[in-house]
Amino acid sequence: MRRTLGLFAMVPAALAAILLTISPAVAGAPVQGGTLRAALTASAPTLDPHSGTHLAIREVGLHIFESLLTFDAKFQVVPQLAERWEASPDGKVYTFTLRKGVKFHNGREMTAEDVRVSVERFRAVAPRRNELDGLAKLEVVSPSVVRMTLNKPDASFLAAIANPICQLAILPKEAVEGRPINKADLIGTGPFKFVEWIPDRWVRLARFADYKPEGKAEAGGFGGARNAYADEIRFVPVPEPGARVAGLQTGEYEFADFLPSASIPQLTGDRSLRIVRLGPQNYPTVYFNHTGKFKSLKLRQAVQAALNMDEIMQVANDGDGRVDPGLYFKEQVWYTTAGGNLYNQKNPAKAGQLLKEAGYKGEPVVFVTNTSYDYMYKAAQVIQEQLKKIGMNVKLEVYDWPGSLAVRKDMSKWDLFSSSHSMRFDPSANDFYYRAKTSFFGYDNPKMEALLDKASAATKFEARHKIYDEVQKLVYEDVALLKLYDHYTWQGHSAKLQGYTPWVQVRLWNLWREK
């Protein structure tokens, strides 16, 4: 029997895109063929779906790879490669029956053994591997049936499998077992197959002729029937916002993401384009390196007290956003203001006093940022100036996005790091930030680990919500990281591009270019 978990549902209407220029009703049948060129902001550091949480990875990867489960447009867990699943009465045993006849891009049919190997690899290498810590046994029951047994009930288990962030993609056993993944191993079951990746130039995907879409559900979210109509998609990294705008207007790109707010009046007046506002889509963050000078709570508190989020939002995104303390958006059922009294303090005097108490003597603070995401770079510049006013010596180091991630891996090379936090469908998807064994910024607090353990054991929505209120409060009290503001974004596409439905992330299946 098919099950969905209502507790993962969110209020979808407020997160839906607001269409400023409404596309005309789609007329006629979809047209197959042609090349779709999409201008994105950054190059992916890798296309290995298990290896990173970065937006640039899944913008491409979700077209190539699929998971046992995914989320639909109402943010409910639904089948994808699984045909159905059953849960035991005690909530500890999940049995997944796979869809039959699903082929990998190498032509071989997917089996339960591929699922087993992919899950085991995910548990070994994925940044959010902790979300499957409760998986005690993984069994291949038959070529089309997999059984997973938990050591205790876990209300977030299905959401962890469905999470598109650091996707638990199913790859062929021979592509991932016992060796590092390379370009030849980028083999999925999705509507498009990998063809070519030239970093900083493009990623090319081709329509997979033998793709078997999930046909029982209407397309929506990341689920349902996903059809490839374009013969080819080219994902082109275009870090300069003005170049994305110009390319969209000249027809160099049929689609462009993260358009600058200042260009929207100009673009909405162009009848050859359709412009879409998405919001809130993410929130910019600043991570502390907890293994270096920011081991000092007082020093972290000084930064927290100094920042003026209104000013940061105005410069970084032309004021197009919302200053709010929630680590989950107001439109989500997980929203809370816990700890919000410590957010957006705008208190330089307090910050200066905390600097003195921390024993700060003007040592350089290395702040790594990037130009691939313009709003991150602008926010970093404002933060540098705000911290300078309280006496902190902040040095910006600027890279492209992959370059900044490469530096982040070496904890001796940075103190602060610019990033952003995309929408999470379940709060457990953030747990890896705060567990010592998976935190990429060195965070380690036993009190936080205990709260996360408590949340994992809770099976009732109300109980989990209360615990995650405490988690957010501790994030602010311990200054684990900094949320800046709720960020709104813009997308644009050619008026000839039909079938595009804006959502929380770029999805280029089920659309075509009219003749």
C-alpha positions in Angstrom: 0.0 0.0 0.0 1.1 3.5 -0.7 1.6 5.8 2.3 2.3 9.6 2.6 3.2 11.5 5.7 1.1 14.5 6.2 3.5 15.9 8.9 6.0 16.8 6.1 3.4 18.9 4.3 3.8 22.6 4.1 1.6 25.5 3.1 2.2 25.4 -0.7 0.4 28.5 -1.8 2.7 31.0 -0.2 5.7 29.3 -1.5 4.4 29.1 -5.1 5.9 31.4 -7.6 4.2 34.7 -8.3 3.9 35.2 -12.1 4.4 38.8 -13.0 3.9 38.1 -16.7 1.4 35.2 -17.1 2.2 32.7 -19.8 -0.7 32.0 -22.2 -2.5 28.7 -21.9 -0.5 25.9 -23.5 -2.1 25.0 -26.8 -1.6 21.7 -28.6 0.5 18.7 -27.9 4.1 18.9 -26.6 6.7 19.2 -29.3 9.8 16.9 -29.1 13.2 18.0 -30.2 15.7 20.9 -30.0 18.2 22.1 -27.5 17.3 23.9 -24.3 20.0 26.2 -23.0 19.7 27.2 -19.3 21.8 29.9 -17.7 22.6 29.1 -14.1 24.8 31.0 -11.6 27.5 28.5 -10.8 29.4 25.5 -11.9 28.8 22.4 -9.8 31.8 21.2 -7.9 30.9 17.6 -8.7 28.0 15.8 -10.3 28.2 12.9 -7.9 24.7 13.1 -6.3 25.8 11.6 -3.0 28.7 13.9 -2.4 27.4 17.3 -1.7 24.4 19.5 -0.6 25.1 22.3 -3.0 22.3 23.7 -5.2 24.5 23.6 -8.3 24.8 19.8 -7.9 21.0 19.0 -7.8 20.1 21.6 -10.4 21.7 19.2 -12.9 21.5 15.9 -11.0 17.8 15.7 -10.5 17.4 15.5 -14.3 19.8 12.5 -14.4 19.1 10.6 -11.2 16.1 9.4 -9.3 15.4 8.1 -5.8 13.2 5.5 -4.2 10.9 8.3 -3.0 10.6 12.0 -3.7 8.4 15.0 -2.8 5.3 16.1 -4.8 4.0 19.6 -5.3 2.3 19.5 -1.9 5.5 18.5 -0.2 4.4 15.0 0.6 6.6 11.9 0.3 5.6 9.9 -2.8 7.0 7.0 -4.8 9.5 7.4 -7.5 11.6 4.3 -8.2 9.7 2.5 -5.6 6.2 1.5 -6.8 5.0 1.4 -3.2 6.1 0.9 0.3 4.7 -0.7 3.5 5.6 0.1 7.1 5.3 -2.4 9.9 2.9 -1.6 12.8 5.8 -0.7 15.1 7.2 1.7 12.6 10.6 0.0 12.4 10.4 -2.1 9.2 9.9 -0.6 5.7 9.4 -2.8 2.7 9.9 -1.2 -0.7 8.6 -2.8 -3.9 10.4 -1.4 -7.0 8.9 -0.4 -10.3 9.5 -3.0 -12.9 11.2 -2.3 -16.3 13.1 0.8 -15.1 16.4 1.0 -17.0 19.6 2.7 -16.2 21.1 4.9 -18.9 23.5 2.1 -19.7 20.5 -0.1 -20.8 20.5 -2.4 -17.8 17.3 -2.9 -15.7 17.5 -1.6 -12.2 17.3 -4.2 -9.4 17.1 -4.3 -5.6 20.9 -5.0 -5.5 21.5 -1.6 -7.1 19.4 0.0 -4.4 21.4 -1.8 -1.6 24.8 -0.7 -3.0 23.6 2.9 -3.6 22.2 3.2 0.0 25.4 1.7 1.5 27.5 4.1 -0.5 25.4 7.0 0.6 25.8 6.0 4.2 29.6 6.0 3.7 30.2 9.3 1.9 27.1 11.6 2.0 27.3 14.8 4.1 23.9 14.0 5.5 24.6 10.3 6.1 23.7 10.7 9.7 20.0 10.8 8.7 20.3 7.0 8.1 22.1 6.2 11.3 19.0 4.4 12.5 19.1 1.9 9.6 20.1 -1.4 11.4 19.5 -3.8 8.5 19.3 -3.5 4.7 18.1 -6.7 2.9 17.5 -7.6 -0.7 14.3 -9.7 -0.4 14.0 -10.3 -4.2 15.2 -8.6 -7.4 12.3 -6.1 -6.9 11.9 -5.9 -3.1 14.2 -4.2 -0.5 13.6 -4.3 3.2 15.0 -1.7 5.6 14.8 -2.2 9.4 15.4 0.6 11.8 16.7 0.2 15.4 13.8 2.4 16.5 10.9 4.3 14.9 12.0 7.5 13.1 9.4 9.9 11.8 11.9 11.5 9.5 13.1 8.3 7.8 11.0 8.5 4.6 11.8 12.2 4.3 15.5 11.4 4.5 15.2 9.0 1.5 13.1 11.5 -0.5 15.3 14.6 0.3 16.6 16.1 -3.0 19.4 17.8 -1.2 22.4 15.5 -1.4 20.1 13.1 -3.2 20.0 9.4 -2.3 20.1 8.6 -6.0 20.1 5.0 -7.2 23.0 4.2 -9.4 24.1 0.9 -11.0 26.0 -1.3 -8.6 29.0 -1.6 -11.0 29.3 2.2 -11.2 29.7 2.9 -7.5 30.7 -0.3 -5.6 34.2 -0.2 -4.2 35.7 2.7 -6.1 35.4 6.5 -6.6 32.8 7.8 -9.0 34.0 9.4 -12.3 32.2 10.9 -15.3 31.7 7.5 -16.9 29.8 6.5 -13.7 27.2 9.3 -13.9 24.5 6.8 -14.8 21.0 7.3 -13.5 17.4 6.4 -14.4 16.1 9.9 -15.1 14.6 11.5 -18.2 17.9 12.8 -19.3 21.3 11.1 -19.5 24.7 12.6 -18.9 26.7 13.4 -22.1 29.5 15.9 -21.3 30.8 18.2 -18.6 33.3 20.9 -19.3 33.7 22.9 -16.1 32.9 26.6 -16.4 31.4 26.0 -19.9 28.5 23.6 -19.7 27.0 20.3 -18.7 25.3 18.6 -21.6 22.4 16.1 -21.1 20.5 14.2 -23.8 17.0 12.8 -23.8 16.9 9.2 -22.6 14.8 7.4 -25.2 14.2 4.4 -22.9 13.0 6.4 -19.9 10.0 5.0 -18.1 8.2 7.8 -16.2 6.2 7.1 -13.1 2.8 7.1 -14.6 0.4 6.8 -11.7 0.7 10.3 -10.4 0.3 13.7 -12.1 3.6 15.5 -12.5 4.2 17.8 -9.6 7.1 18.8 -7.4 9.9 16.3 -8.1 7.5 13.4 -8.7 4.9 12.0 -11.0 5.3 11.7 -14.8 8.6 13.4 -15.8 8.9 13.6 -19.6 11.9 14.7 -21.7 10.8 16.6 -24.7 14.1 18.5 -25.5 16.7 16.4 -27.3 19.4 18.1 -25.3 19.8 20.4 -22.3 22.8 22.5 -21.8 23.3 23.9 -18.3 25.6 26.9 -18.7 27.2 28.6 -15.7 26.9 32.3 -16.1 28.1 34.0 -12.8 27.7 37.6 -14.0 24.0 38.6 -13.5 24.1 41.1 -16.3 25.2 38.4 -18.7 22.3 36.2 -17.7 19.9 39.1 -18.4 21.5 39.9 -21.8 21.6 36.3 -22.9 18.0 35.8 -22.0 17.0 38.9 -24.0 19.1 38.0 -27.1 17.8 34.4 -27.1 21.2 32.9 -26.3 19.4 31.2 -23.4 15.9 29.9 -23.2 16.0 30.0 -19.4 17.9 32.0 -16.8 17.9 31.7 -13.0 18.7 34.2 -10.3 18.0 37.3 -12.3 18.9 40.6 -10.5 16.0 42.6 -9.1 17.2 45.8 -10.7 16.6 44.3 -14.2 13.1 43.1 -13.6 11.2 46.3 -14.8 13.2 46.1 -18.0 12.6 42.3 -18.5 8.8 42.4 -17.7 8.4 44.9 -20.5 9.8 42.4 -23.0 6.9 40.5 -24.6 9.2 37.7 -25.8 9.9 36.7 -22.2 8.1 35.4 -19.1 9.4 36.5 -15.7 8.7 34.7 -12.5 9.3 35.7 -8.8 10.1 32.9 -6.4 10.0 33.5 -2.7 11.1 32.9 -0.2 13.5 30.6 -2.1 16.5 30.4 0.3 18.3 32.4 2.9 22.0 33.5 2.8 24.1 32.2 5.7 27.5 32.8 7.2 29.3 29.8 8.7 31.9 30.1 11.5 35.0 27.9 11.5 34.5 26.4 15.0 38.0 24.9 15.0 39.9 28.2 14.8 39.6 31.6 16.5 35.8 31.2 16.4 36.0 28.5 19.0 35.4 31.5 21.2 31.6 31.9 21.9 32.2 35.6 22.9 33.8 36.2 19.5 30.9 34.6 17.7 28.5 36.6 19.8 30.3 39.8 18.9 29.7 39.1 15.2 26.1 38.2 15.9 25.4 41.4 17.8 27.1 43.6 15.2 25.1 42.6 12.1 22.4 44.8 10.6 20.4 42.4 8.5 18.2 45.1 7.0 21.2 46.8 5.5 22.7 43.5 4.3 19.4 42.6 2.5 19.1 46.0 0.9 22.6 45.8 -0.6 22.7 42.1 -1.4 19.3 41.8 -3.0 18.0 45.4 -3.6 15.8 44.9 -0.5 13.8 42.1 -2.1 13.4 39.8 0.8 12.3 39.5 4.4 14.2 40.0 7.7 13.0 37.1 9.9 14.7 34.9 12.5 13.1 31.6 11.5 15.4 28.9 10.3 12.3 27.6 8.5 10.2 30.0 6.5 6.9 31.5 7.9 5.1 29.5 5.2 6.3 26.1 6.6 4.7 24.2 9.4 8.1 24.0 11.2 8.4 27.8 11.5 9.4 29.2 14.9 10.8 32.4 16.3 12.7 30.7 19.1 15.9 32.5 19.8 14.8 35.4 17.7 15.7 38.0 20.3 19.4 37.4 19.3 18.7 37.9 15.6 19.4 41.3 13.9 20.5 43.0 17.0 22.3 45.9 15.2 24.2 46.7 18.4 27.8 47.8 17.7 28.4 48.9 21.3 27.5 45.4 22.6 29.6 43.8 19.9 32.6 45.9 20.8 32.3 44.9 24.4 32.1 41.3 23.5 35.2 41.6 21.4 37.1 42.9 24.4 35.8 40.1 26.6 36.9 37.6 23.9 40.5 39.0 24.0 40.4 39.9 20.4 43.6 41.9 19.4 43.0 42.7 15.8 44.0 39.3 14.3 43.0 38.9 10.6 39.7 37.2 10.1 39.6 35.4 6.7 36.1 35.6 5.2 35.7 33.4 2.1 33.1 34.4 -0.4 32.3 34.0 -4.1 31.2 35.9 -7.2 29.2 33.0 -8.7 26.3 34.0 -6.4 26.2 37.8 -6.5 24.1 38.2 -3.4 26.6 36.3 -1.3 29.4 38.5 -2.5 27.5 41.7 -1.8 26.4 40.5 1.6 30.0 39.6 2.5 31.1 43.1 1.5 28.5 44.7 3.8 29.4 42.4 6.7 33.1 43.2 6.3 32.2 46.9 6.7 29.9 46.3 9.7 32.5 44.3 11.5 35.2 46.8 10.6 33.2 49.4 12.6 33.5 47.3 15.8 37.2 46.8 15.4 37.4 43.5 13.6 40.0 43.0 10.9 38.1 41.1 8.2 39.9 40.1 5.0 37.7 39.0 2.1 39.0 36.2 -0.1 37.0 35.9 -3.3 36.6 32.8 -5.5 34.1 31.3 -7.8 31.7 28.8 -6.1 33.7 25.6 -6.7 36.9 27.4 -5.7 35.4 28.6 -2.4 34.2 25.1 -1.7 37.7 23.8 -2.3 39.1 26.2 0.2 36.4 25.4 2.7 37.7 21.8 2.9 40.9 23.1 4.6 39.9 24.3 8.0 43.2 26.1 8.3 42.4 28.5 5.5 39.2 30.3 6.6 37.3 31.8 9.5 34.0 32.8 8.0 32.3 31.4 4.9 29.5 32.7 2.6 26.8 30.3 1.6 23.0 30.0 1.5 20.4 27.6 2.8 17.8 26.3 0.5 14.3 25.2 1.6 14.3 22.0 3.7 11.2 19.8 3.6 11.9 18.3 7.0 14.0 19.8 9.8 16.0 16.6 10.1 17.7 17.6 6.8 19.7 20.2 8.8 20.9 17.8 11.5 24.2 17.1 9.7 25.2 20.7 10.3 25.1 20.2 14.0 26.5 16.7 14.5 30.2 16.6 15.1 30.9 13.7 12.7 29.2 15.4 9.7 29.5 19.2 10.4 31.7 20.7 7.7 32.4 23.8 9.9 33.6 22.0 13.0 30.5 22.4 15.2 30.5 20.2 18.3 28.0 20.6 21.1 26.8 17.6 23.1 23.7 19.5 24.2 22.8 19.9 20.5 23.5 16.2 19.8 21.2 15.2 22.6 18.4 17.4 21.2 18.8 15.9 17.8 18.7 12.4 19.2 15.5 13.3 21.1 14.0 14.7 17.9 14.9 11.5 16.0 13.1 9.4 18.5 9.9 11.5 18.5 7.1 10.2 16.2 4.5 12.9 16.8 4.5 16.1 14.9 3.8 18.3 18.0 6.6 16.7 19.9 9.1 17.1 17.1 8.1 20.7 16.5 8.7 21.5 20.2 12.2 19.9 20.1 13.2 21.7 16.9 12.1 24.9 18.6 14.7 24.2 21.2 17.2 23.4 18.4 16.7 26.8 16.8 17.0 28.5 20.2 20.3 26.8 20.8 21.6 27.7 17.3 21.1 31.3 18.3 22.4 31.0 21.8 25.5 29.1 20.7 25.8 31.2 17.5 26.3 27.9 15.6 25.9 29.8 12.3 24.2 33.0 11.1 21.1 33.4 9.0 21.0 36.7 7.2 17.5 37.2 5.6 14.8 35.4 3.5 16.0 35.7 -0.1 13.6 36.2 -3.0 14.7 35.3 -6.5 13.6 35.8 -10.1 13.6 33.5 -13.1 13.0 34.2 -16.7 12.3 32.1 -19.8 11.4 32.5 -23.5 7.7 32.9 -24.2 8.1 30.1 -26.7 9.0 27.7 -23.9 5.9 25.9 -22.9 5.0 23.7 -19.9 7.3 25.4 -17.4 5.9 25.4 -13.9 7.9 27.4 -11.4 8.5 25.7 -8.0 11.2 25.8 -5.4 13.9 24.7 -7.8 14.7 24.6 -11.5 13.0 21.7 -13.3 13.4 21.4 -17.0 11.4 18.3 -17.7 7.8 18.3 -19.1 8.5 21.4 -21.2 9.2 22.1 -24.8 9.8 24.9 -27.3 6.9 25.7 -29.5 7.6 25.8 -33.3 
